[in-house]
């Protein structure tokens, strides 16, 4: 029997809406009506979050009352460039990752993982427009991949920009629940899954 996993989707000011909504919907849709994943949002504080698309989101949990995530999703957005200097947020990512099965960064969420000191020795990627910034903040022993949709380092999975996060999320579903479930999920979402050759 498949155990139910908690999927925490991190929110912060000026997060990208599609980054987090796309991943959220992949895991929610893949969950077999809530049997396999409990997908929820979390932010530093229990306050409304303004996305870069000018809609607001109320996080389900804050850092102090969040259920322990098995999967931590760290989306990007213009706000990541500010939040990467938020030590409370990056420390929470680092602590939470220690007991998580998978950490998935989407787009410029990679900057937050870099500042949380999670990328040493890994193959990494991000949004094409943030590659130079990632090179500045990531450890020097990282290998930056510029022409991939996503990269799988085992525990740390990273995607390029925006819709690539859905591809990486489907990849994680495939890893945990099998390829058939991932293909079915993509079909339900009417989304063309762009798979990487890993």
DRENKE-470873 format. One line per 8 residues: their letters; for each residue x, y, z of C-alpha. Coordinates in nm, 3 decimals, padded with zeros to 5 digits. Example, Ala and Ser with C-alpha at 12.3 -4.5 7.8 and 13.67 -1.06 7.14 Angstrom:
2
AS> 01.230:-00.450:00.780 ~ 01.367:-00.106:00.714
//
This chain:
198
XXXXXXXX> 00.000:00.000:00.000 ~ 00.128:00.348:-00.090 ~ 00.175:00.573:00.211 ~ 00.020:00.918:00.202 ~ 00.279:01.193:00.161 ~ 00.257:01.556:00.266 ~ 00.338:01.803:-00.013 ~ 00.417:02.154:00.112
XXXXXXXX> 00.413:02.430:-00.149 ~ 00.603:02.734:-00.023 ~ 00.457:03.083:-00.073 ~ 00.622:03.422:-00.030 ~ 00.567:03.778:-00.151 ~ 00.568:03.806:-00.533 ~ 00.583:03.434:-00.596 ~ 00.491:03.333:-00.951
XXXXXXXX> 00.132:03.210:-00.970 ~ 00.186:02.942:-01.232 ~ 00.501:02.817:-01.060 ~ 00.312:02.721:-00.747 ~ -00.035:02.657:-00.892 ~ 00.098:02.427:-01.164 ~ 00.290:02.211:-00.917 ~ 00.004:02.221:-00.665
XXXXXXXX> -00.244:02.095:-00.924 ~ -00.011:01.820:-01.046 ~ 00.023:01.673:-00.696 ~ -00.343:01.730:-00.608 ~ -00.459:01.565:-00.931 ~ -00.213:01.277:-00.894 ~ -00.324:01.205:-00.538 ~ -00.616:00.975:-00.628
XXXXXXXX> -00.868:01.200:-00.455 ~ -00.641:01.273:-00.160 ~ -00.528:00.917:-00.093 ~ -00.163:00.954:-00.192 ~ -00.077:01.321:-00.135 ~ -00.197:01.588:00.106 ~ -00.104:01.906:-00.082 ~ -00.106:02.238:00.101
XXXXXXXX> 00.050:02.584:00.102 ~ 00.279:02.727:00.368 ~ 00.442:03.066:00.423 ~ 00.655:03.230:00.689 ~ 00.355:03.405:00.844 ~ -00.021:03.359:00.828 ~ -00.074:03.662:00.607 ~ -00.211:03.710:00.257
XXXXXXXX> 00.054:03.663:-00.011 ~ 00.064:03.890:-00.316 ~ 00.171:03.708:-00.631 ~ 00.348:03.873:-00.924 ~ 00.021:03.835:-01.116 ~ -00.160:04.063:-00.867 ~ -00.381:03.804:-00.704 ~ -00.359:03.722:-00.336
XXXXXXXX> -00.341:03.383:-00.170 ~ -00.409:03.283:00.189 ~ -00.156:03.018:00.294 ~ -00.299:02.714:00.471 ~ -00.014:02.700:00.725 ~ 00.277:02.904:00.854 ~ 00.625:02.783:00.949 ~ 00.525:02.711:01.310
XXXXXXXX> 00.212:02.501:01.245 ~ 00.297:02.332:00.915 ~ 00.269:01.951:00.899 ~ 00.604:01.784:00.830 ~ 00.651:01.780:00.452 ~ 00.763:01.468:00.271 ~ 00.791:01.677:-00.045 ~ 00.884:02.044:-00.030
XXXXXXXX> 00.804:02.252:-00.339 ~ 00.993:02.582:-00.366 ~ 00.848:02.790:-00.652 ~ 01.008:03.094:-00.811 ~ 00.900:03.442:-00.900 ~ 01.052:03.788:-00.891 ~ 01.015:03.775:-00.513 ~ 01.279:03.502:-00.490
XXXXXXXX> 01.545:03.765:-00.561 ~ 01.443:03.941:-00.239 ~ 01.352:03.638:-00.031 ~ 01.687:03.469:-00.096 ~ 01.819:03.722:00.159 ~ 01.548:03.632:00.413 ~ 01.740:03.416:00.660 ~ 01.420:03.299:00.834
XXXXXXXX> 01.289:03.158:00.507 ~ 01.614:03.000:00.387 ~ 01.682:02.851:00.731 ~ 01.334:02.698:00.731 ~ 01.397:02.549:00.386 ~ 01.727:02.402:00.506 ~ 01.577:02.256:00.826 ~ 01.270:02.122:00.648
XXXXXXXX> 01.477:01.962:00.372 ~ 01.666:01.750:00.626 ~ 01.361:01.532:00.687 ~ 01.199:01.563:00.344 ~ 01.206:01.285:00.088 ~ 01.223:01.527:-00.206 ~ 01.284:01.900:-00.244 ~ 01.160:02.041:-00.575
XXXXXXXX> 01.261:02.389:-00.686 ~ 01.079:02.557:-00.971 ~ 01.224:02.844:-01.172 ~ 01.403:03.094:-00.945 ~ 01.317:02.883:-00.642 ~ 01.670:02.760:-00.718 ~ 01.804:03.083:-00.568 ~ 01.637:02.998:-00.237
XXXXXXXX> 01.788:02.648:-00.240 ~ 02.129:02.800:-00.311 ~ 02.097:03.037:-00.016 ~ 01.976:02.746:00.200 ~ 02.308:02.570:00.123 ~ 02.144:02.270:-00.044 ~ 02.318:02.267:-00.382 ~ 02.681:02.174:-00.321
XXXXXXXX> 02.808:01.930:-00.584 ~ 02.476:01.909:-00.768 ~ 02.357:01.962:-01.123 ~ 02.135:02.269:-01.108 ~ 01.903:02.472:-01.330 ~ 01.662:02.763:-01.315 ~ 01.479:03.008:-01.539 ~ 01.692:03.107:-01.839
XXXXXXXX> 01.680:03.471:-01.728 ~ 01.825:03.387:-01.387 ~ 02.117:03.162:-01.486 ~ 02.380:03.430:-01.425 ~ 02.238:03.513:-01.083 ~ 02.228:03.144:-00.992 ~ 02.593:03.116:-01.094 ~ 02.672:03.399:-00.851
XXXXXXXX> 02.493:03.253:-00.549 ~ 02.533:02.876:-00.601 ~ 02.838:02.688:-00.474 ~ 03.127:02.681:-00.720 ~ 03.117:02.300:-00.735 ~ 02.769:02.304:-00.896 ~ 02.720:02.217:-01.261 ~ 02.474:02.463:-01.412
XXXXXXXX> 02.261:02.311:-01.688 ~ 02.114:02.569:-01.924 ~ 01.916:02.368:-02.177 ~ 01.705:02.128:-01.970 ~ 01.346:02.132:-01.847 ~ 01.447:01.973:-01.517 ~ 01.728:01.784:-01.348 ~ 01.704:01.506:-01.089
XXXXXXXX> 01.978:01.479:-00.826 ~ 01.790:01.220:-00.622 ~ 01.656:01.415:-00.327 ~ 01.689:01.755:-00.497 ~ 01.492:01.802:-00.821 ~ 01.514:02.137:-01.002 ~ 01.324:02.279:-01.296 ~ 01.372:02.558:-01.543
XXXXXXXX> 01.113:02.834:-01.566 ~ 00.740:02.833:-01.508 ~ 00.572:02.545:-01.701 ~ 00.888:02.336:-01.666 ~ 00.780:02.311:-01.302 ~ 00.481:02.105:-01.411 ~ 00.712:01.874:-01.605 ~ 00.934:01.831:-01.299
XXXXXXXX> 00.631:01.775:-01.075 ~ 00.507:01.502:-01.308 ~ 00.856:01.352:-01.296 ~ 00.837:01.341:-00.915 ~ 00.494:01.176:-00.937 ~ 00.645:00.918:-01.173 ~ 00.933:00.853:-00.930 ~ 00.702:00.799:-00.635
XXXXXXXX> 00.384:00.652:-00.785 ~ 00.494:00.519:-01.123 ~ 00.496:00.640:-01.480 ~ 00.137:00.533:-01.543 ~ 00.011:00.764:-01.268 ~ 00.213:01.055:-01.405 ~ 00.085:01.000:-01.759 ~ -00.272:00.976:-01.631
XXXXXXXX> -00.225:01.296:-01.430 ~ -00.094:01.485:-01.734 ~ -00.392:01.359:-01.933 ~ -00.639:01.475:-01.669 ~ -00.475:01.817:-01.672 ~ -00.475:01.813:-02.054 ~ -00.106:01.898:-02.037 ~ 00.166:01.776:-02.274
XXXXXX> 00.432:01.640:-02.040 ~ 00.779:01.740:-02.167 ~ 01.003:01.468:-02.026 ~ 01.378:01.496:-01.987 ~ 01.611:01.212:-02.081 ~ 01.785:01.159:-01.747
//
